[in-house]
Amino acid sequence: MNLAVHFGAGNIGRGFIGALFSQSDYQVIFVDIADDIIQQLNSKKRYNVKLATDGQENITIENVSGLNNMKQEEQVIEAIGRTTYLTTAIGPNILPHIAPLIAKGITERVKTNSERLYVIACENQISATDFLKDYIVENLDEETKKVIDGKVLFLNSAVDRIVPMQHNQGSLDVLVEPYYEWVVEAREEIPSVEGMKIVSDLAPYIERKLFTVNTGHAVIAYLGYLKNKATIHEALNDNTILEQVHATLAETGAYLIKRYNLDATEHQQYIEKIIERFKNAHLNDVVTRVGRSPIRKLGPNDRLVRPALEAAKVNLSYVNLAKAIASALHFNDENDPEAVKLQIMIKEKGLQAVLNEVCGLDKNSEITQKIIRNYKAISVKEDF
């Protein structure tokens, strides 16, 4: 049986990537620091993935175990030495922290194992695997750097599956939406995994996903928060929010169609499909979960600022994206450390400085001024 080592035993890891490996007859070793989850994986060796549908279909995931990377470093290194795939779903900000251990595993592996290792960072970030590769290479000795070419393949990917906040405290079972997409960029044949789509050029897929699914989700969350909506599907029952989401995705869509020569009708159908996914009441997805980590989501290469900048470069509208960015700047969930930090930054440094520091926007640019105007309008009207 082939082996897959997956960093991140959280809901996305168990409910998406790890589940697909298991369904493809891989033994899956989850690597995480959550002792309770690791212990359950090792004692139960299985869990259920529940689909958010009327029928609540259950899929049993087997051949799973866990390792704590803080306490079982040698065992993780040994597992890396014999695995086929090494994947992550741990959050882009955590990649630098796991890279040293992965580097140790690769260093030992190439001494005894000539089989190829396939490394894929399954994160909501463009070129996440490239970033992970850089972090890993920084931790390799010169000799290992010389021999990994052809032995370790780093493959970028785009991932898409909604995994809402879970309400099954202490259980390994995970509720997920039935739809998923896992696209991997590879220019040669790689070992088969159920549900993995191989393409030669990932860019159109990852930007289409990031600027439709992630942008749309964020817009609903931040506008929903402003209107005191508890869940995503509740927010979309508000026609004003629904119209604003359509208008924002029309702007990202115009950029994507122009940039990648997409078929306009097909892309509009894709937008409608994504919005219908968001309306799934079975997910009961909480607005504050989707909106969390606003500093990361307002980054210059992320779901709100990046499409606005790209649209501006080619003289396309970004009016609604500016409104979405302004709404995100008002996100003030006291249970989210990033949201709290963002509000402190705005108070202490001012909005213009925050847009420069967090979003990478020039203080005097037209987009900065549009965002500020929208931000002030929201403050005055308590509306968008």
HUCOR-V455325 format. One record per backbone hydrogen bond with DSSP energy under -1.0 kcal/mol. NH is the residue of the N-H (numbers start at 1). CO is the residue of the C=O. If there is no record, write none. Layout:
NH_CO / NH_CO
//
This chain:
4_27 / 5_85 / 6_29 / 7_87 / 8_31 / 14_10 / 15_11 / 16_12 / 18_13 / 20_16 / 21_17 / 22_18 / 23_19 / 25_22 / 26_21 / 27_2 / 28_63 / 29_4 / 30_65 / 31_6 / 32_67 / 35_33 / 38_34 / 39_35 / 40_36 / 41_37 / 42_38 / 43_39 / 44_40 / 45_41 / 47_61 / 49_59 / 50_174 / 51_57 / 52_176 / 53_51 / 59_49 / 61_47 / 65_28 / 67_30 / 72_68 / 76_72 / 77_73 / 78_74 / 79_75 / 80_76 / 81_77 / 82_79 / 84_3 / 85_3 / 86_118 / 87_5 / 88_120 / 89_7 / 94_91 / 97_94 / 98_94 / 99_95 / 102_98 / 103_99 / 104_100 / 105_101 / 106_102 / 107_103 / 108_104 / 109_105 / 110_106 / 112_109 / 113_109 / 117_151 / 118_84 / 119_153 / 120_86 / 122_88 / 123_121 / 125_123 / 128_125 / 131_127 / 132_128 / 133_129 / 134_130 / 135_131 / 136_132 / 137_133 / 138_134 / 139_136 / 140_137 / 145_141 / 146_142 / 148_144 / 151_148 / 152_148 / 153_117 / 155_119 / 158_183 / 160_181 / 171_168 / 174_48 / 176_50 / 177_162 / 181_160 / 183_158 / 184_197 / 185_156 / 186_199 / 196_193 / 197_182 / 199_184 / 206_202 / 207_203 / 208_204 / 209_205 / 210_206 / 211_207 / 213_209 / 214_209 / 215_210 / 216_212 / 217_213 / 218_214 / 219_215 / 220_216 / 221_217 / 222_218 / 223_219 / 224_220 / 225_221 / 226_222 / 227_223 / 228_225 / 229_224 / 232_285 / 235_231 / 236_232 / 238_235 / 242_238 / 243_239 / 244_240 / 245_241 / 246_242 / 247_243 / 248_244 / 249_245 / 250_246 / 251_247 / 252_248 / 253_249 / 254_250 / 255_251 / 256_252 / 257_253 / 258_254 / 259_255 / 260_256 / 267_263 / 268_264 / 269_265 / 270_266 / 271_267 / 272_268 / 273_269 / 274_270 / 275_271 / 276_272 / 277_273 / 278_274 / 279_275 / 280_277 / 283_280 / 287_230 / 290_286 / 291_287 / 297_293 / 298_294 / 299_296 / 302_299 / 306_302 / 308_304 / 309_305 / 310_306 / 311_307 / 312_308 / 313_309 / 315_312 / 316_311 / 322_318 / 323_319 / 324_320 / 325_321 / 326_322 / 327_323 / 328_324 / 329_325 / 330_327 / 331_328 / 336_333 / 340_336 / 341_337 / 342_338 / 343_339 / 344_340 / 345_341 / 346_342 / 347_343 / 348_344 / 349_345 / 350_346 / 354_350 / 355_351 / 356_352 / 357_353 / 358_354 / 361_355 / 365_362 / 369_365 / 370_366 / 371_367 / 372_368 / 373_369 / 374_370 / 375_371 / 376_372 / 377_373 / 378_374 / 379_375 / 380_376 / 381_377 / 382_378
//
